[in-house]
Amino acid sequence: GKWSYNWEGPFMVNQVYSKNACVIKEVNSNIASKVINGKYLKYFHERSEY
């Protein structure tokens, strides 16, 4: 909807296969969560604290 988030995460890329398939995992976990096409990934830029 209009007020929902467009992105989930942050995730870390754990492994990259051919054809741009990436295994991602949650930042605070060591368990790989899913395989996703790299074209759907977006870089995460951490905000500095004020």
PDBQT receptor file of N, H, CA, C and O in Angstrom, charges set to zero:
ATOM      1  N   GLY A   1       0.803  -1.173   0.000  1.00  0.00    +0.000 N 
ATOM      2  CA  GLY A   1       0.000   0.000   0.000  1.00  0.00    +0.000 C 
ATOM      3  C   GLY A   1       0.860   1.256   0.000  1.00  0.00    +0.000 C 
ATOM      4  O   GLY A   1       2.087   1.195  -0.075  1.00  0.00    +0.000 OA
ATOM      5  N   LYS A   2       0.202   2.364   0.084  1.00  0.00    +0.000 N 
ATOM      6  H   LYS A   2      -0.795   2.414   0.145  1.00  0.00    +0.000 HD
ATOM      7  CA  LYS A   2       0.879   3.656   0.007  1.00  0.00    +0.000 C 
ATOM      8  C   LYS A   2       1.866   3.862   1.146  1.00  0.00    +0.000 C 
ATOM      9  O   LYS A   2       2.912   4.474   0.934  1.00  0.00    +0.000 OA
ATOM     10  N   TRP A   3       1.569   3.370   2.353  1.00  0.00    +0.000 N 
ATOM     11  H   TRP A   3       0.718   2.873   2.525  1.00  0.00    +0.000 HD
ATOM     12  CA  TRP A   3       2.414   3.617   3.513  1.00  0.00    +0.000 C 
ATOM     13  C   TRP A   3       3.276   2.421   3.878  1.00  0.00    +0.000 C 
ATOM     14  O   TRP A   3       3.926   2.442   4.924  1.00  0.00    +0.000 OA
ATOM     15  N   SER A   4       3.305   1.383   3.058  1.00  0.00    +0.000 N 
ATOM     16  H   SER A   4       2.777   1.367   2.209  1.00  0.00    +0.000 HD
ATOM     17  CA  SER A   4       4.133   0.214   3.374  1.00  0.00    +0.000 C 
ATOM     18  C   SER A   4       5.550   0.407   2.832  1.00  0.00    +0.000 C 
ATOM     19  O   SER A   4       5.781   1.208   1.926  1.00  0.00    +0.000 OA
ATOM     20  N   TYR A   5       6.484  -0.339   3.400  1.00  0.00    +0.000 N 
ATOM     21  H   TYR A   5       6.296  -0.989   4.136  1.00  0.00    +0.000 HD
ATOM     22  CA  TYR A   5       7.871  -0.269   2.960  1.00  0.00    +0.000 C 
ATOM     23  C   TYR A   5       8.027  -0.924   1.599  1.00  0.00    +0.000 C 
ATOM     24  O   TYR A   5       7.351  -1.909   1.301  1.00  0.00    +0.000 OA
ATOM     25  N   ASN A   6       8.920  -0.381   0.765  1.00  0.00    +0.000 N 
ATOM     26  H   ASN A   6       9.470   0.419   1.007  1.00  0.00    +0.000 HD
ATOM     27  CA  ASN A   6       9.191  -0.962  -0.546  1.00  0.00    +0.000 C 
ATOM     28  C   ASN A   6      10.302  -1.997  -0.490  1.00  0.00    +0.000 C 
ATOM     29  O   ASN A   6      10.468  -2.782  -1.424  1.00  0.00    +0.000 OA
ATOM     30  N   TRP A   7      11.066  -2.005   0.601  1.00  0.00    +0.000 N 
ATOM     31  H   TRP A   7      10.932  -1.368   1.360  1.00  0.00    +0.000 HD
ATOM     32  CA  TRP A   7      12.227  -2.879   0.706  1.00  0.00    +0.000 C 
ATOM     33  C   TRP A   7      12.228  -3.615   2.033  1.00  0.00    +0.000 C 
ATOM     34  O   TRP A   7      11.693  -3.124   3.027  1.00  0.00    +0.000 OA
ATOM     35  N   GLU A   8      12.832  -4.797   2.042  1.00  0.00    +0.000 N 
ATOM     36  H   GLU A   8      13.267  -5.196   1.235  1.00  0.00    +0.000 HD
ATOM     37  CA  GLU A   8      13.061  -5.553   3.267  1.00  0.00    +0.000 C 
ATOM     38  C   GLU A   8      14.550  -5.530   3.549  1.00  0.00    +0.000 C 
ATOM     39  O   GLU A   8      15.354  -5.285   2.650  1.00  0.00    +0.000 OA
ATOM     40  N   GLY A   9      14.919  -5.783   4.791  1.00  0.00    +0.000 N 
ATOM     41  H   GLY A   9      14.266  -5.982   5.522  1.00  0.00    +0.000 HD
ATOM     42  CA  GLY A   9      16.339  -5.896   5.065  1.00  0.00    +0.000 C 
ATOM     43  C   GLY A   9      16.757  -5.124   6.284  1.00  0.00    +0.000 C 
ATOM     44  O   GLY A   9      15.904  -4.695   7.062  1.00  0.00    +0.000 OA
ATOM     45  N   PRO A  10      18.024  -4.936   6.473  1.00  0.00    +0.000 N 
ATOM     46  CA  PRO A  10      19.119  -5.216   5.537  1.00  0.00    +0.000 C 
ATOM     47  C   PRO A  10      19.541  -6.684   5.546  1.00  0.00    +0.000 C 
ATOM     48  O   PRO A  10      19.388  -7.383   6.548  1.00  0.00    +0.000 OA
ATOM     49  N   PHE A  11      20.065  -7.128   4.434  1.00  0.00    +0.000 N 
ATOM     50  H   PHE A  11      20.189  -6.560   3.620  1.00  0.00    +0.000 HD
ATOM     51  CA  PHE A  11      20.604  -8.464   4.257  1.00  0.00    +0.000 C 
ATOM     52  C   PHE A  11      22.052  -8.354   3.813  1.00  0.00    +0.000 C 
ATOM     53  O   PHE A  11      22.487  -7.303   3.341  1.00  0.00    +0.000 OA
ATOM     54  N   MET A  12      22.790  -9.433   3.965  1.00  0.00    +0.000 N 
ATOM     55  H   MET A  12      22.437 -10.287   4.348  1.00  0.00    +0.000 HD
ATOM     56  CA  MET A  12      24.152  -9.523   3.433  1.00  0.00    +0.000 C 
ATOM     57  C   MET A  12      24.159 -10.583   2.348  1.00  0.00    +0.000 C 
ATOM     58  O   MET A  12      23.496 -11.612   2.475  1.00  0.00    +0.000 OA
ATOM     59  N   VAL A  13      24.905 -10.335   1.282  1.00  0.00    +0.000 N 
ATOM     60  H   VAL A  13      25.443  -9.499   1.179  1.00  0.00    +0.000 HD
ATOM     61  CA  VAL A  13      25.064 -11.333   0.229  1.00  0.00    +0.000 C 
ATOM     62  C   VAL A  13      26.081 -12.348   0.718  1.00  0.00    +0.000 C 
ATOM     63  O   VAL A  13      27.231 -12.006   0.995  1.00  0.00    +0.000 OA
ATOM     64  N   ASN A  14      25.652 -13.595   0.821  1.00  0.00    +0.000 N 
ATOM     65  H   ASN A  14      24.718 -13.872   0.596  1.00  0.00    +0.000 HD
ATOM     66  CA  ASN A  14      26.484 -14.671   1.346  1.00  0.00    +0.000 C 
ATOM     67  C   ASN A  14      27.264 -15.366   0.233  1.00  0.00    +0.000 C 
ATOM     68  O   ASN A  14      28.413 -15.761   0.431  1.00  0.00    +0.000 OA
ATOM     69  N   GLN A  15      26.644 -15.515  -0.930  1.00  0.00    +0.000 N 
ATOM     70  H   GLN A  15      25.711 -15.195  -1.091  1.00  0.00    +0.000 HD
ATOM     71  CA  GLN A  15      27.280 -16.212  -2.047  1.00  0.00    +0.000 C 
ATOM     72  C   GLN A  15      26.626 -15.759  -3.347  1.00  0.00    +0.000 C 
ATOM     73  O   GLN A  15      25.432 -15.461  -3.372  1.00  0.00    +0.000 OA
ATOM     74  N   VAL A  16      27.402 -15.707  -4.423  1.00  0.00    +0.000 N 
ATOM     75  H   VAL A  16      28.372 -15.949  -4.403  1.00  0.00    +0.000 HD
ATOM     76  CA  VAL A  16      26.885 -15.321  -5.738  1.00  0.00    +0.000 C 
ATOM     77  C   VAL A  16      27.138 -16.463  -6.705  1.00  0.00    +0.000 C 
ATOM     78  O   VAL A  16      28.263 -16.945  -6.829  1.00  0.00    +0.000 OA
ATOM     79  N   TYR A  17      26.085 -16.892  -7.390  1.00  0.00    +0.000 N 
ATOM     80  H   TYR A  17      25.170 -16.500  -7.289  1.00  0.00    +0.000 HD
ATOM     81  CA  TYR A  17      26.178 -17.935  -8.404  1.00  0.00    +0.000 C 
ATOM     82  C   TYR A  17      26.127 -17.302  -9.789  1.00  0.00    +0.000 C 
ATOM     83  O   TYR A  17      25.939 -16.093  -9.923  1.00  0.00    +0.000 OA
ATOM     84  N   SER A  18      26.294 -18.121 -10.808  1.00  0.00    +0.000 N 
ATOM     85  H   SER A  18      26.446 -19.103 -10.700  1.00  0.00    +0.000 HD
ATOM     86  CA  SER A  18      26.174 -17.611 -12.174  1.00  0.00    +0.000 C 
ATOM     87  C   SER A  18      24.739 -17.154 -12.428  1.00  0.00    +0.000 C 
ATOM     88  O   SER A  18      23.825 -17.500 -11.679  1.00  0.00    +0.000 OA
ATOM     89  N   LYS A  19      24.560 -16.401 -13.455  1.00  0.00    +0.000 N 
ATOM     90  H   LYS A  19      25.302 -16.120 -14.064  1.00  0.00    +0.000 HD
ATOM     91  CA  LYS A  19      23.257 -15.845 -13.835  1.00  0.00    +0.000 C 
ATOM     92  C   LYS A  19      22.719 -14.874 -12.788  1.00  0.00    +0.000 C 
ATOM     93  O   LYS A  19      21.510 -14.656 -12.712  1.00  0.00    +0.000 OA
ATOM     94  N   ASN A  20      23.613 -14.284 -11.975  1.00  0.00    +0.000 N 
ATOM     95  H   ASN A  20      24.595 -14.461 -12.037  1.00  0.00    +0.000 HD
ATOM     96  CA  ASN A  20      23.246 -13.235 -11.025  1.00  0.00    +0.000 C 
ATOM     97  C   ASN A  20      22.364 -13.717  -9.871  1.00  0.00    +0.000 C 
ATOM     98  O   ASN A  20      21.653 -12.912  -9.270  1.00  0.00    +0.000 OA
ATOM     99  N   ALA A  21      22.398 -15.012  -9.551  1.00  0.00    +0.000 N 
ATOM    100  H   ALA A  21      22.976 -15.666 -10.040  1.00  0.00    +0.000 HD
ATOM    101  CA  ALA A  21      21.654 -15.541  -8.407  1.00  0.00    +0.000 C 
ATOM    102  C   ALA A  21      22.484 -15.343  -7.148  1.00  0.00    +0.000 C 
ATOM    103  O   ALA A  21      23.653 -15.726  -7.110  1.00  0.00    +0.000 OA
ATOM    104  N   CYS A  22      21.889 -14.749  -6.119  1.00  0.00    +0.000 N 
ATOM    105  H   CYS A  22      20.939 -14.439  -6.150  1.00  0.00    +0.000 HD
ATOM    106  CA  CYS A  22      22.594 -14.434  -4.877  1.00  0.00    +0.000 C 
ATOM    107  C   CYS A  22      21.918 -15.116  -3.701  1.00  0.00    +0.000 C 
ATOM    108  O   CYS A  22      20.692 -15.103  -3.586  1.00  0.00    +0.000 OA
ATOM    109  N   VAL A  23      22.718 -15.712  -2.829  1.00  0.00    +0.000 N 
ATOM    110  H   VAL A  23      23.714 -15.723  -2.922  1.00  0.00    +0.000 HD
ATOM    111  CA  VAL A  23      22.216 -16.241  -1.567  1.00  0.00    +0.000 C 
ATOM    112  C   VAL A  23      22.379 -15.128  -0.547  1.00  0.00    +0.000 C 
ATOM    113  O   VAL A  23      23.484 -14.629  -0.334  1.00  0.00    +0.000 OA
ATOM    114  N   ILE A  24      21.277 -14.738   0.082  1.00  0.00    +0.000 N 
ATOM    115  H   ILE A  24      20.379 -15.143  -0.091  1.00  0.00    +0.000 HD
ATOM    116  CA  ILE A  24      21.335 -13.654   1.057  1.00  0.00    +0.000 C 
ATOM    117  C   ILE A  24      21.016 -14.187   2.449  1.00  0.00    +0.000 C 
ATOM    118  O   ILE A  24      20.345 -15.207   2.607  1.00  0.00    +0.000 OA
ATOM    119  N   LYS A  25      21.516 -13.467   3.455  1.00  0.00    +0.000 N 
ATOM    120  H   LYS A  25      22.061 -12.638   3.327  1.00  0.00    +0.000 HD
ATOM    121  CA  LYS A  25      21.217 -13.821   4.843  1.00  0.00    +0.000 C 
ATOM    122  C   LYS A  25      20.964 -12.547   5.620  1.00  0.00    +0.000 C 
ATOM    123  O   LYS A  25      21.425 -11.471   5.238  1.00  0.00    +0.000 OA
ATOM    124  N   GLU A  26      20.224 -12.674   6.718  1.00  0.00    +0.000 N 
ATOM    125  H   GLU A  26      19.850 -13.547   7.028  1.00  0.00    +0.000 HD
ATOM    126  CA  GLU A  26      19.973 -11.517   7.567  1.00  0.00    +0.000 C 
ATOM    127  C   GLU A  26      21.269 -11.104   8.244  1.00  0.00    +0.000 C 
ATOM    128  O   GLU A  26      22.111 -11.954   8.537  1.00  0.00    +0.000 OA
ATOM    129  N   VAL A  27      21.440  -9.826   8.492  1.00  0.00    +0.000 N 
ATOM    130  H   VAL A  27      20.756  -9.136   8.254  1.00  0.00    +0.000 HD
ATOM    131  CA  VAL A  27      22.678  -9.295   9.055  1.00  0.00    +0.000 C 
ATOM    132  C   VAL A  27      22.988  -9.919  10.412  1.00  0.00    +0.000 C 
ATOM    133  O   VAL A  27      24.150 -10.207  10.699  1.00  0.00    +0.000 OA
ATOM    134  N   ASN A  28      21.985 -10.133  11.248  1.00  0.00    +0.000 N 
ATOM    135  H   ASN A  28      21.041  -9.899  11.015  1.00  0.00    +0.000 HD
ATOM    136  CA  ASN A  28      22.195 -10.643  12.599  1.00  0.00    +0.000 C 
ATOM    137  C   ASN A  28      22.068 -12.157  12.694  1.00  0.00    +0.000 C 
ATOM    138  O   ASN A  28      21.863 -12.681  13.789  1.00  0.00    +0.000 OA
ATOM    139  N   SER A  29      22.184 -12.872  11.582  1.00  0.00    +0.000 N 
ATOM    140  H   SER A  29      22.351 -12.446  10.692  1.00  0.00    +0.000 HD
ATOM    141  CA  SER A  29      22.027 -14.318  11.575  1.00  0.00    +0.000 C 
ATOM    142  C   SER A  29      23.103 -14.949  10.705  1.00  0.00    +0.000 C 
ATOM    143  O   SER A  29      23.602 -14.319   9.773  1.00  0.00    +0.000 OA
ATOM    144  N   ASN A  30      23.458 -16.179  11.005  1.00  0.00    +0.000 N 
ATOM    145  H   ASN A  30      23.053 -16.691  11.762  1.00  0.00    +0.000 HD
ATOM    146  CA  ASN A  30      24.410 -16.915  10.174  1.00  0.00    +0.000 C 
ATOM    147  C   ASN A  30      23.709 -17.869   9.224  1.00  0.00    +0.000 C 
ATOM    148  O   ASN A  30      24.368 -18.584   8.470  1.00  0.00    +0.000 OA
ATOM    149  N   ILE A  31      22.393 -17.891   9.246  1.00  0.00    +0.000 N 
ATOM    150  H   ILE A  31      21.857 -17.310   9.859  1.00  0.00    +0.000 HD
ATOM    151  CA  ILE A  31      21.620 -18.813   8.428  1.00  0.00    +0.000 C 
ATOM    152  C   ILE A  31      21.220 -18.125   7.124  1.00  0.00    +0.000 C 
ATOM    153  O   ILE A  31      20.620 -17.050   7.142  1.00  0.00    +0.000 OA
ATOM    154  N   ALA A  32      21.557 -18.753   5.991  1.00  0.00    +0.000 N 
ATOM    155  H   ALA A  32      22.045 -19.626   5.977  1.00  0.00    +0.000 HD
ATOM    156  CA  ALA A  32      21.163 -18.210   4.688  1.00  0.00    +0.000 C 
ATOM    157  C   ALA A  32      19.648 -18.252   4.583  1.00  0.00    +0.000 C 
ATOM    158  O   ALA A  32      19.028 -19.267   4.903  1.00  0.00    +0.000 OA
ATOM    159  N   SER A  33      19.055 -17.163   4.140  1.00  0.00    +0.000 N 
ATOM    160  H   SER A  33      19.559 -16.339   3.881  1.00  0.00    +0.000 HD
ATOM    161  CA  SER A  33      17.602 -17.090   4.152  1.00  0.00    +0.000 C 
ATOM    162  C   SER A  33      16.957 -17.446   2.816  1.00  0.00    +0.000 C 
ATOM    163  O   SER A  33      15.957 -18.163   2.792  1.00  0.00    +0.000 OA
ATOM    164  N   LYS A  34      17.506 -16.963   1.709  1.00  0.00    +0.000 N 
ATOM    165  H   LYS A  34      18.318 -16.380   1.728  1.00  0.00    +0.000 HD
ATOM    166  CA  LYS A  34      16.891 -17.274   0.421  1.00  0.00    +0.000 C 
ATOM    167  C   LYS A  34      17.825 -16.947  -0.732  1.00  0.00    +0.000 C 
ATOM    168  O   LYS A  34      18.829 -16.254  -0.565  1.00  0.00    +0.000 OA
ATOM    169  N   VAL A  35      17.474 -17.458  -1.899  1.00  0.00    +0.000 N 
ATOM    170  H   VAL A  35      16.659 -18.021  -2.034  1.00  0.00    +0.000 HD
ATOM    171  CA  VAL A  35      18.192 -17.159  -3.138  1.00  0.00    +0.000 C 
ATOM    172  C   VAL A  35      17.335 -16.163  -3.910  1.00  0.00    +0.000 C 
ATOM    173  O   VAL A  35      16.130 -16.357  -4.075  1.00  0.00    +0.000 OA
ATOM    174  N   ILE A  36      17.971 -15.098  -4.379  1.00  0.00    +0.000 N 
ATOM    175  H   ILE A  36      18.950 -14.940  -4.245  1.00  0.00    +0.000 HD
ATOM    176  CA  ILE A  36      17.242 -14.041  -5.076  1.00  0.00    +0.000 C 
ATOM    177  C   ILE A  36      18.088 -13.542  -6.248  1.00  0.00    +0.000 C 
ATOM    178  O   ILE A  36      19.317 -13.582  -6.196  1.00  0.00    +0.000 OA
ATOM    179  N   ASN A  37      17.428 -13.076  -7.293  1.00  0.00    +0.000 N 
ATOM    180  H   ASN A  37      16.430 -13.043  -7.335  1.00  0.00    +0.000 HD
ATOM    181  CA  ASN A  37      18.133 -12.505  -8.431  1.00  0.00    +0.000 C 
ATOM    182  C   ASN A  37      18.748 -11.173  -8.012  1.00  0.00    +0.000 C 
ATOM    183  O   ASN A  37      18.085 -10.347  -7.385  1.00  0.00    +0.000 OA
ATOM    184  N   GLY A  38      20.002 -10.970  -8.356  1.00  0.00    +0.000 N 
ATOM    185  H   GLY A  38      20.541 -11.641  -8.865  1.00  0.00    +0.000 HD
ATOM    186  CA  GLY A  38      20.723  -9.769  -7.964  1.00  0.00    +0.000 C 
ATOM    187  C   GLY A  38      20.115  -8.476  -8.464  1.00  0.00    +0.000 C 
ATOM    188  O   GLY A  38      20.367  -7.420  -7.883  1.00  0.00    +0.000 OA
ATOM    189  N   LYS A  39      19.322  -8.523  -9.526  1.00  0.00    +0.000 N 
ATOM    190  H   LYS A  39      19.118  -9.381  -9.998  1.00  0.00    +0.000 HD
ATOM    191  CA  LYS A  39      18.724  -7.286 -10.037  1.00  0.00    +0.000 C 
ATOM    192  C   LYS A  39      17.683  -6.716  -9.079  1.00  0.00    +0.000 C 
ATOM    193  O   LYS A  39      17.285  -5.559  -9.216  1.00  0.00    +0.000 OA
ATOM    194  N   TYR A  40      17.239  -7.517  -8.110  1.00  0.00    +0.000 N 
ATOM    195  H   TYR A  40      17.562  -8.457  -7.998  1.00  0.00    +0.000 HD
ATOM    196  CA  TYR A  40      16.268  -7.035  -7.128  1.00  0.00    +0.000 C 
ATOM    197  C   TYR A  40      16.926  -6.540  -5.847  1.00  0.00    +0.000 C 
ATOM    198  O   TYR A  40      16.229  -6.155  -4.908  1.00  0.00    +0.000 OA
ATOM    199  N   LEU A  41      18.248  -6.544  -5.790  1.00  0.00    +0.000 N 
ATOM    200  H   LEU A  41      18.815  -6.857  -6.552  1.00  0.00    +0.000 HD
ATOM    201  CA  LEU A  41      18.965  -6.083  -4.604  1.00  0.00    +0.000 C 
ATOM    202  C   LEU A  41      19.290  -4.600  -4.728  1.00  0.00    +0.000 C 
ATOM    203  O   LEU A  41      19.479  -4.082  -5.829  1.00  0.00    +0.000 OA
ATOM    204  N   LYS A  42      19.352  -3.935  -3.601  1.00  0.00    +0.000 N 
ATOM    205  H   LYS A  42      19.199  -4.356  -2.707  1.00  0.00    +0.000 HD
ATOM    206  CA  LYS A  42      19.679  -2.515  -3.552  1.00  0.00    +0.000 C 
ATOM    207  C   LYS A  42      20.710  -2.321  -2.449  1.00  0.00    +0.000 C 
ATOM    208  O   LYS A  42      20.600  -2.930  -1.386  1.00  0.00    +0.000 OA
ATOM    209  N   TYR A  43      21.713  -1.478  -2.690  1.00  0.00    +0.000 N 
ATOM    210  H   TYR A  43      21.803  -0.983  -3.555  1.00  0.00    +0.000 HD
ATOM    211  CA  TYR A  43      22.738  -1.217  -1.680  1.00  0.00    +0.000 C 
ATOM    212  C   TYR A  43      22.120  -0.545  -0.464  1.00  0.00    +0.000 C 
ATOM    213  O   TYR A  43      21.220   0.287  -0.585  1.00  0.00    +0.000 OA
ATOM    214  N   PHE A  44      22.614  -0.917   0.702  1.00  0.00    +0.000 N 
ATOM    215  H   PHE A  44      23.345  -1.592   0.800  1.00  0.00    +0.000 HD
ATOM    216  CA  PHE A  44      22.176  -0.315   1.959  1.00  0.00    +0.000 C 
ATOM    217  C   PHE A  44      23.227   0.675   2.411  1.00  0.00    +0.000 C 
ATOM    218  O   PHE A  44      24.404   0.331   2.521  1.00  0.00    +0.000 OA
ATOM    219  N   HIS A  45      22.812   1.902   2.675  1.00  0.00    +0.000 N 
ATOM    220  H   HIS A  45      21.856   2.182   2.586  1.00  0.00    +0.000 HD
ATOM    221  CA  HIS A  45      23.710   2.942   3.162  1.00  0.00    +0.000 C 
ATOM    222  C   HIS A  45      23.286   3.281   4.582  1.00  0.00    +0.000 C 
ATOM    223  O   HIS A  45      22.220   3.857   4.799  1.00  0.00    +0.000 OA
ATOM    224  N   GLU A  46      24.127   2.922   5.549  1.00  0.00    +0.000 N 
ATOM    225  H   GLU A  46      24.993   2.454   5.372  1.00  0.00    +0.000 HD
ATOM    226  CA  GLU A  46      23.800   3.161   6.946  1.00  0.00    +0.000 C 
ATOM    227  C   GLU A  46      23.831   4.655   7.246  1.00  0.00    +0.000 C 
ATOM    228  O   GLU A  46      24.743   5.367   6.826  1.00  0.00    +0.000 OA
ATOM    229  N   ARG A  47      22.832   5.113   7.972  1.00  0.00    +0.000 N 
ATOM    230  H   ARG A  47      22.091   4.534   8.313  1.00  0.00    +0.000 HD
ATOM    231  CA  ARG A  47      22.770   6.528   8.342  1.00  0.00    +0.000 C 
ATOM    232  C   ARG A  47      23.658   6.779   9.544  1.00  0.00    +0.000 C 
ATOM    233  O   ARG A  47      23.761   5.943  10.441  1.00  0.00    +0.000 OA
ATOM    234  N   SER A  48      24.292   7.927   9.555  1.00  0.00    +0.000 N 
ATOM    235  H   SER A  48      24.208   8.607   8.827  1.00  0.00    +0.000 HD
ATOM    236  CA  SER A  48      25.120   8.289  10.705  1.00  0.00    +0.000 C 
ATOM    237  C   SER A  48      24.220   8.749  11.846  1.00  0.00    +0.000 C 
ATOM    238  O   SER A  48      23.132   9.280  11.621  1.00  0.00    +0.000 OA
ATOM    239  N   GLU A  49      24.689   8.539  13.072  1.00  0.00    +0.000 N 
ATOM    240  H   GLU A  49      25.573   8.108  13.255  1.00  0.00    +0.000 HD
ATOM    241  CA  GLU A  49      23.934   8.960  14.256  1.00  0.00    +0.000 C 
ATOM    242  C   GLU A  49      24.089  10.461  14.451  1.00  0.00    +0.000 C 
ATOM    243  O   GLU A  49      25.145  11.024  14.160  1.00  0.00    +0.000 OA
ATOM    244  N   TYR A  50      23.062  11.094  14.932  1.00  0.00    +0.000 N 
ATOM    245  H   TYR A  50      22.204  10.637  15.168  1.00  0.00    +0.000 HD
ATOM    246  CA  TYR A  50      23.102  12.540  15.174  1.00  0.00    +0.000 C 
ATOM    247  C   TYR A  50      23.408  12.828  16.609  1.00  0.00    +0.000 C 
ATOM    248  O   TYR A  50      23.483  13.992  17.003  1.00  0.00    +0.000 OA
TER     249      TYR A  50
